[in-house]
Amino acid sequence: MIESVLYRLLRKGYQARIADTGREALEMIRDVDLVLLDLDLPDIEGVEACRRLRASGTTPVIAFAASGREPDRVLALQAGADDCVTKSCPRRRSWPGSRR
């Protein structure tokens, strides 16, 4: 999913970088205008990473939680995320002449 978001941002003319871990994201925070934070991190609890990002400054944080994990969304908002949205897979499009 992140590669798709990165591609779209770059295509629209934004500068964007990917941090593969929470620690890497925390190191980048000084150099960015917005953080898109996946709560499923390999090294740090996502909500804890959100808390640390918020404590390090006022950079806006939008968190992404797995579909169906409402408690994660609430915890991210309580940890200081400006918003928390659900990660979801796009629906398969029905093309003219195709069968579903």
C-alpha positions in Angstrom: 0.0 0.0 0.0 2.7 2.5 0.9 4.4 2.2 -2.5 1.1 3.2 -4.1 0.7 6.2 -1.8 4.4 7.2 -2.4 3.9 6.9 -6.2 0.8 9.1 -6.1 2.4 11.8 -4.0 5.5 11.9 -6.2 3.3 12.1 -9.3 1.5 15.1 -7.9 4.8 16.8 -7.4 5.3 16.3 -3.6 8.6 15.2 -2.1 8.1 12.0 -0.2 10.2 9.4 1.6 9.5 6.1 3.2 10.7 5.0 6.6 10.7 1.3 7.0 10.7 1.3 10.8 9.3 3.5 13.6 12.8 4.4 14.7 13.7 5.6 11.2 10.5 7.7 11.1 11.4 9.3 14.4 14.8 10.3 13.0 13.1 11.9 10.0 10.5 13.9 11.9 12.6 17.2 11.8 12.7 17.2 8.0 9.1 16.6 7.1 5.8 18.6 6.9 3.5 15.6 7.3 3.8 12.1 8.7 1.6 9.3 7.3 2.0 6.6 10.0 1.1 2.9 9.6 0.3 1.6 13.0 1.7 -1.8 12.1 5.4 -1.2 12.6 8.0 -3.9 12.8 10.0 -2.4 15.7 7.9 -0.1 17.8 4.2 -0.2 18.8 2.5 2.1 16.3 0.6 4.0 19.1 3.9 4.5 20.9 5.5 5.8 17.8 2.6 8.2 17.3 3.1 9.4 20.9 6.8 10.0 20.4 6.2 11.8 17.1 3.7 14.1 18.7 6.1 14.8 21.6 8.8 15.7 19.2 6.9 18.6 17.7 3.8 19.8 15.9 4.2 18.0 12.6 0.8 16.7 11.6 0.4 12.9 11.9 -2.2 10.9 10.0 -2.2 7.3 11.2 -3.4 4.3 9.3 -5.0 1.4 11.1 -6.0 -2.0 9.8 -9.6 -2.4 8.8 -11.8 -3.6 11.7 -9.4 -2.4 14.4 -11.4 0.4 15.9 -9.5 0.4 19.2 -6.3 1.1 17.4 -7.9 4.2 15.8 -9.1 5.5 19.1 -5.7 4.9 20.7 -3.9 6.6 17.9 -6.1 9.7 18.3 -5.5 9.7 22.0 -1.7 9.4 21.4 -1.9 12.6 19.4 -2.6 11.7 15.8 -4.4 14.4 13.9 -6.5 11.8 12.2 -6.6 8.0 11.9 -8.0 6.3 8.8 -8.6 2.7 7.9 -6.4 0.9 5.5 -8.5 -0.9 3.0 -8.0 -2.6 -0.3 -9.7 -0.9 -3.2 -12.7 -2.7 -4.6 -12.3 -4.5 -7.9 -13.7 -2.3 -10.7 -16.3 -3.7 -13.0 -15.2 -2.8 -16.5 -17.6 -2.7 -19.4 -18.1 -6.1 -20.9 -16.5 -7.9 -17.8 -18.4 -10.2 -15.5 -18.2 -10.2 -11.8 
